[in-house]
């Protein structure tokens, strides 16, 4: 596991401290790791919703991958 040093605004520092005070996490690192996992999940959900929207709009390609690649070139 690597360590990353990130400057925080006073507001973010206070938010992290509140999360610890409310039992959300035991320390600052846990708060940040949890926030990053949430962001990762949000991005995955957004990608899925975008794909569903594009499928409804007919923006989906069907067929064999090698044949589709030839059409794109």
The first five atom37 places (N, CA, C, CB, O) and aatype in JSON, in Angstrom:
{
  "aatype": [20, 20, 20, 20, 20, 20, 20, 20, 20, 20, 20, 20, 20, 20, 20, 20, 20, 20, 20, 20, 20, 20, 20, 20, 20, 20, 20, 20, 20, 20, 20, 20, 20, 20, 20, 20, 20, 20, 20, 20, 20, 20, 20, 20, 20, 20, 20, 20, 20, 20, 20, 20, 20, 20, 20, 20, 20, 20, 20, 20, 20, 20, 20, 20, 20, 20, 20, 20, 20, 20, 20, 20, 20],
  "atom_mask": [
    [1, 1, 1, 1, 1],
    [1, 1, 1, 1, 1],
    [1, 1, 1, 1, 1],
    [1, 1, 1, 1, 1],
    [1, 1, 1, 1, 1],
    [1, 1, 1, 1, 1],
    [1, 1, 1, 1, 1],
    [1, 1, 1, 1, 1],
    [1, 1, 1, 1, 1],
    [1, 1, 1, 1, 1],
    [1, 1, 1, 1, 1],
    [1, 1, 1, 1, 1],
    [1, 1, 1, 1, 1],
    [1, 1, 1, 1, 1],
    [1, 1, 1, 1, 1],
    [1, 1, 1, 1, 1],
    [1, 1, 1, 1, 1],
    [1, 1, 1, 1, 1],
    [1, 1, 1, 1, 1],
    [1, 1, 1, 1, 1],
    [1, 1, 1, 1, 1],
    [1, 1, 1, 1, 1],
    [1, 1, 1, 1, 1],
    [1, 1, 1, 1, 1],
    [1, 1, 1, 1, 1],
    [1, 1, 1, 1, 1],
    [1, 1, 1, 1, 1],
    [1, 1, 1, 1, 1],
    [1, 1, 1, 1, 1],
    [1, 1, 1, 1, 1],
    [1, 1, 1, 1, 1],
    [1, 1, 1, 1, 1],
    [1, 1, 1, 1, 1],
    [1, 1, 1, 1, 1],
    [1, 1, 1, 1, 1],
    [1, 1, 1, 1, 1],
    [1, 1, 1, 1, 1],
    [1, 1, 1, 1, 1],
    [1, 1, 1, 1, 1],
    [1, 1, 1, 1, 1],
    [1, 1, 1, 1, 1],
    [1, 1, 1, 1, 1],
    [1, 1, 1, 1, 1],
    [1, 1, 1, 1, 1],
    [1, 1, 1, 1, 1],
    [1, 1, 1, 1, 1],
    [1, 1, 1, 1, 1],
    [1, 1, 1, 1, 1],
    [1, 1, 1, 1, 1],
    [1, 1, 1, 1, 1],
    [1, 1, 1, 1, 1],
    [1, 1, 1, 1, 1],
    [1, 1, 1, 1, 1],
    [1, 1, 1, 1, 1],
    [1, 1, 1, 1, 1],
    [1, 1, 1, 1, 1],
    [1, 1, 1, 1, 1],
    [1, 1, 1, 1, 1],
    [1, 1, 1, 1, 1],
    [1, 1, 1, 1, 1],
    [1, 1, 1, 1, 1],
    [1, 1, 1, 1, 1],
    [1, 1, 1, 1, 1],
    [1, 1, 1, 1, 1],
    [1, 1, 1, 1, 1],
    [1, 1, 1, 1, 1],
    [1, 1, 1, 1, 1],
    [1, 1, 1, 1, 1],
    [1, 1, 1, 1, 1],
    [1, 1, 1, 1, 1],
    [1, 1, 1, 1, 1],
    [1, 1, 1, 1, 1],
    [1, 1, 1, 1, 1]
  ],
  "atom_positions": [
    [[0.85, -1.17, 0.0], [0.0, 0.0, 0.0], [0.9, 1.24, 0.0], [-0.97, 0.0, 1.23], [1.88, 1.3, 0.75]],
    [[0.58, 2.18, -0.82], [1.37, 3.41, -0.89], [0.74, 4.51, -0.05], [1.52, 3.87, -2.35], [-0.42, 4.43, 0.35]],
    [[1.52, 5.53, 0.2], [1.06, 6.69, 0.96], [1.03, 7.89, 0.03], [1.97, 6.96, 2.19], [1.93, 8.08, -0.8]],
    [[0.0, 8.7, 0.16], [-0.17, 9.86, -0.68], [-0.4, 11.08, 0.22], [-1.36, 9.66, -1.67], [-1.22, 11.05, 1.13]],
    [[0.33, 12.12, -0.05], [0.18, 13.35, 0.72], [-0.63, 14.33, -0.12], [1.56, 13.96, 1.12], [-0.24, 14.67, -1.23]],
    [[-1.75, 14.79, 0.43], [-2.65, 15.67, -0.31], [-2.99, 16.87, 0.56], [-3.94, 14.92, -0.75], [-3.49, 16.71, 1.67]],
    [[-2.73, 18.08, 0.06], [-3.13, 19.27, 0.82], [-4.67, 19.36, 0.86], [-2.51, 20.56, 0.19], [-5.34, 19.14, -0.15]],
    [[-5.2, 19.68, 2.03], [-6.65, 19.8, 2.19], [-7.01, 21.22, 2.63], [-7.17, 18.78, 3.22], [-6.27, 21.88, 3.35]],
    [[-8.17, 21.65, 2.17], [-8.68, 22.92, 2.66], [-9.11, 22.75, 4.12], [-9.89, 23.43, 1.78], [-9.35, 21.62, 4.57]],
    [[-9.2, 23.83, 4.86], [-9.68, 23.72, 6.25], [-11.08, 23.09, 6.32], [-9.71, 25.11, 6.91], [-11.39, 22.37, 7.28]],
    [[-11.91, 23.35, 5.31], [-13.26, 22.77, 5.31], [-13.21, 21.25, 5.16], [-14.1, 23.39, 4.17], [-13.96, 20.54, 5.84]],
    [[-12.35, 20.76, 4.29], [-12.24, 19.31, 4.12], [-11.65, 18.66, 5.36], [-11.37, 18.97, 2.89], [-12.08, 17.58, 5.77]],
    [[-10.67, 19.31, 5.95], [-10.07, 18.79, 7.18], [-11.13, 18.69, 8.27], [-8.9, 19.69, 7.65], [-11.2, 17.69, 8.99]],
    [[-11.96, 19.73, 8.4], [-13.02, 19.73, 9.41], [-14.05, 18.64, 9.11], [-13.72, 21.11, 9.47], [-14.54, 17.98, 10.03]],
    [[-14.36, 18.45, 7.84], [-15.31, 17.39, 7.46], [-14.77, 16.02, 7.85], [-15.59, 17.44, 5.94], [-15.49, 15.2, 8.4]],
    [[-13.5, 15.78, 7.56], [-12.89, 14.5, 7.92], [-12.94, 14.3, 9.44], [-11.42, 14.43, 7.41], [-13.26, 13.21, 9.91]],
    [[-12.63, 15.33, 10.18], [-12.67, 15.23, 11.65], [-14.09, 14.93, 12.13], [-12.16, 16.53, 12.3], [-14.26, 14.14, 13.07]],
    [[-15.09, 15.54, 11.51], [-16.49, 15.25, 11.88], [-16.84, 13.8, 11.6], [-17.45, 16.17, 11.13], [-17.54, 13.17, 12.39]],
    [[-16.37, 13.27, 10.48], [-16.65, 11.87, 10.15], [-16.04, 10.94, 11.21], [-16.09, 11.53, 8.75], [-16.66, 9.94, 11.59]],
    [[-14.86, 11.27, 11.66], [-14.22, 10.47, 12.71], [-14.99, 10.61, 14.02], [-12.74, 10.89, 12.91], [-15.25, 9.62, 14.71]],
    [[-15.36, 11.85, 14.36], [-16.1, 12.1, 15.6], [-17.45, 11.38, 15.62], [-16.33, 13.6, 15.78], [-17.91, 10.97, 16.68]],
    [[-18.07, 11.24, 14.46], [-19.37, 10.58, 14.38], [-19.25, 9.06, 14.19], [-20.18, 11.17, 13.23], [-20.25, 8.38, 14.0]],
    [[-18.03, 8.54, 14.25], [-17.85, 7.09, 14.16], [-17.86, 6.54, 12.76], [-18.89, 6.42, 14.95], [-17.93, 5.32, 12.58]],
    [[-17.8, 7.38, 11.76], [-17.8, 6.95, 10.36], [-16.54, 6.16, 10.04], [-17.92, 8.16, 9.43], [-16.56, 5.23, 9.24]],
    [[-15.44, 6.54, 10.68], [-14.16, 5.86, 10.49], [-13.31, 6.09, 11.73], [-13.43, 6.37, 9.2], [-13.6, 6.95, 12.56]],
    [[-12.25, 5.3, 11.84], [-11.38, 5.42, 13.01], [-10.29, 6.48, 12.83], [-10.74, 4.09, 13.3], [-9.77, 7.02, 13.81]],
    [[-9.95, 6.78, 11.57], [-8.88, 7.74, 11.33], [-9.07, 8.41, 9.97], [-7.5, 7.06, 11.41], [-9.97, 8.05, 9.21]],
    [[-8.2, 9.39, 9.68], [-8.31, 10.16, 8.44], [-8.17, 9.27, 7.21], [-7.27, 11.26, 8.41], [-8.9, 9.43, 6.24]],
    [[-7.23, 8.36, 7.26], [-6.98, 7.49, 6.11], [-8.23, 6.67, 5.76], [-5.79, 6.56, 6.39], [-8.55, 6.5, 4.59]],
    [[-8.92, 6.17, 6.77], [-10.13, 5.39, 6.51], [-11.21, 6.25, 5.88], [-10.66, 4.78, 7.8], [-11.93, 5.78, 4.99]],
    [[-11.34, 7.49, 6.31], [-12.33, 8.39, 5.71], [-12.02, 8.59, 4.23], [-12.36, 9.76, 6.46], [-12.91, 8.49, 3.39]],
    [[-10.77, 8.86, 3.93], [-10.38, 9.11, 2.54], [-10.53, 7.85, 1.69], [-8.93, 9.62, 2.47], [-11.04, 7.92, 0.57]],
    [[-10.11, 6.7, 2.2], [-10.28, 5.45, 1.44], [-11.75, 5.17, 1.16], [-9.66, 4.27, 2.21], [-12.11, 4.77, 0.06]],
    [[-12.59, 5.39, 2.16], [-14.02, 5.17, 1.96], [-14.58, 6.14, 0.91], [-14.79, 5.34, 3.3], [-15.37, 5.74, 0.05]],
    [[-14.15, 7.38, 0.97], [-14.62, 8.37, -0.01], [-14.19, 7.97, -1.42], [-14.07, 9.77, 0.34], [-14.96, 8.12, -2.36]],
    [[-12.98, 7.47, -1.57], [-12.5, 7.05, -2.89], [-13.26, 5.84, -3.4], [-11.0, 6.75, -2.84], [-13.56, 5.74, -4.59]],
    [[-13.58, 4.9, -2.5], [-14.4, 3.74, -2.93], [-15.77, 4.19, -3.38], [-14.53, 2.71, -1.78], [-16.3, 3.7, -4.38]],
    [[-16.36, 5.15, -2.65], [-17.67, 5.69, -3.03], [-17.6, 6.35, -4.41], [-18.17, 6.72, -1.98], [-18.48, 6.16, -5.24]],
    [[-16.55, 7.12, -4.65], [-16.36, 7.77, -5.95], [-16.23, 6.73, -7.05], [-15.12, 8.68, -5.92], [-16.8, 6.88, -8.13]],
    [[-15.48, 5.68, -6.78], [-15.31, 4.6, -7.77], [-16.66, 3.95, -8.09], [-14.32, 3.54, -7.25], [-16.97, 3.69, -9.25]],
    [[-17.45, 3.7, -7.07], [-18.78, 3.11, -7.27], [-19.68, 4.07, -8.04], [-19.43, 2.75, -5.93], [-20.42, 3.64, -8.93]],
    [[-19.63, 5.35, -7.72], [-20.44, 6.35, -8.43], [-20.08, 6.38, -9.91], [-20.23, 7.75, -7.81], [-20.97, 6.47, -10.76]],
    [[-18.79, 6.3, -10.21], [-18.34, 6.3, -11.6], [-18.84, 5.06, -12.33], [-16.81, 6.38, -11.67], [-19.25, 5.14, -13.49]],
    [[-18.81, 3.92, -11.67], [-19.29, 2.68, -12.28], [-20.78, 2.78, -12.57], [-19.01, 1.48, -11.37], [-21.24, 2.37, -13.64]],
    [[-21.55, 3.31, -11.63], [-22.99, 3.47, -11.82], [-23.26, 4.45, -12.96], [-23.68, 3.96, -10.52], [-24.13, 4.2, -13.8]],
    [[-22.52, 5.55, -13.0], [-22.7, 6.53, -14.08], [-22.41, 5.91, -15.44], [-21.8, 7.75, -13.85], [-23.12, 6.18, -16.4]],
    [[-21.37, 5.08, -15.52], [-21.04, 4.41, -16.78], [-22.15, 3.46, -17.21], [-19.71, 3.64, -16.66], [-22.5, 3.39, -18.38]],
    [[-22.69, 2.74, -16.25], [-23.78, 1.81, -16.55], [-25.02, 2.56, -17.02], [-24.12, 0.96, -15.32], [-25.66, 2.16, -17.99]],
    [[-25.36, 3.65, -16.34], [-26.53, 4.43, -16.75], [-26.34, 5.04, -18.13], [-26.81, 5.54, -15.73], [-27.29, 5.11, -18.91]],
    [[-25.13, 5.48, -18.43], [-24.84, 6.03, -19.75], [-25.0, 4.94, -20.82], [-23.43, 6.62, -19.79], [-25.57, 5.19, -21.88]],
    [[-24.5, 3.75, -20.54], [-24.62, 2.64, -21.49], [-26.08, 2.28, -21.71], [-23.84, 1.42, -20.99], [-26.49, 2.01, -22.84]],
    [[-26.87, 2.27, -20.65], [-28.3, 1.97, -20.79], [-28.99, 3.03, -21.63], [-28.97, 1.87, -19.4], [-29.82, 2.7, -22.49]],
    [[-28.65, 4.28, -21.4], [-29.24, 5.38, -22.17], [-28.89, 5.25, -23.64], [-28.78, 6.74, -21.62], [-29.74, 5.39, -24.51]],
    [[-27.62, 4.97, -23.91], [-27.19, 4.83, -25.29], [-27.86, 3.63, -25.96], [-25.67, 4.68, -25.36], [-28.18, 3.68, -27.15]],
    [[-28.08, 2.57, -25.22], [-28.76, 1.4, -25.78], [-30.2, 1.76, -26.15], [-28.75, 0.22, -24.77], [-30.69, 1.35, -27.2]],
    [[-30.88, 2.52, -25.3], [-32.25, 2.95, -25.58], [-32.31, 3.86, -26.8], [-32.84, 3.66, -24.38], [-33.3, 3.87, -27.53]],
    [[-31.22, 4.62, -27.01], [-31.16, 5.53, -28.16], [-30.67, 4.83, -29.42], [-30.25, 6.71, -27.84], [-30.53, 5.46, -30.47]],
    [[-30.42, 3.53, -29.32], [-29.97, 2.78, -30.49], [-28.5, 2.99, -30.83], [-30.79, 3.15, -31.65], [-28.09, 2.74, -31.96]],
    [[-27.72, 3.44, -29.88], [-26.3, 3.7, -30.12], [-25.42, 2.51, -29.73], [-25.86, 4.94, -29.35], [-24.29, 2.68, -29.28]],
    [[-25.95, 1.31, -29.89], [-25.23, 0.11, -29.52], [-24.86, -0.66, -30.78], [-26.07, -0.77, -28.56], [-25.66, -0.77, -31.7]],
    [[-23.65, -1.17, -30.8], [-23.21, -1.99, -31.92], [-23.41, -3.45, -31.59], [-21.73, -1.71, -32.27], [-23.12, -3.9, -30.48]],
    [[-23.92, -4.19, -32.56], [-24.12, -5.63, -32.39], [-23.3, -6.36, -33.44], [-25.62, -6.0, -32.5], [-23.14, -5.9, -34.56]],
    [[-22.79, -7.49, -33.06], [-22.05, -8.3, -34.0], [-20.73, -8.78, -33.43], [-21.81, -7.54, -35.26], [-20.44, -8.61, -32.25]],
    [[-19.94, -9.38, -34.31], [-18.64, -9.89, -33.91], [-17.66, -8.72, -33.83], [-18.13, -10.98, -34.89], [-17.66, -7.84, -34.69]],
    [[-16.83, -8.73, -32.81], [-15.93, -7.63, -32.57], [-14.99, -7.36, -33.73], [-15.14, -7.89, -31.33], [-14.77, -6.2, -34.09]],
    [[-14.43, -8.4, -34.32], [-13.49, -8.18, -35.43], [-14.19, -7.59, -36.66], [-12.81, -9.51, -35.81], [-13.6, -6.78, -37.38]],
    [[-15.44, -7.97, -36.9], [-16.2, -7.41, -38.02], [-16.57, -5.96, -37.74], [-17.47, -8.25, -38.29], [-16.53, -5.13, -38.65]],
    [[-16.94, -5.64, -36.51], [-17.25, -4.26, -36.15], [-16.02, -3.37, -36.28], [-17.81, -4.19, -34.73], [-16.12, -2.23, -36.74]],
    [[-14.87, -3.89, -35.89], [-13.64, -3.11, -35.98], [-13.34, -2.76, -37.44], [-12.45, -3.88, -35.36], [-12.84, -1.67, -37.72]],
    [[-13.62, -3.65, -38.35], [-13.37, -3.4, -39.77], [-14.28, -2.27, -40.28], [-13.59, -4.69, -40.6], [-13.87, -1.48, -41.13]],
    [[-15.5, -2.2, -39.77], [-16.45, -1.17, -40.19], [-16.02, 0.21, -39.7], [-17.85, -1.49, -39.68], [-16.28, 1.22, -40.35]],
    [[-15.37, 0.25, -38.56], [-14.97, 1.52, -37.97], [-13.79, 2.12, -38.71], [-14.63, 1.33, -36.5], [-13.68, 3.35, -38.78]],
    [[-12.92, 1.3, -39.25], [-11.7, 1.8, -39.93], [-12.02, 2.57, -41.15], [-10.8, 0.67, -40.3], [-11.11, 3.06, -41.82]]
  ]
}
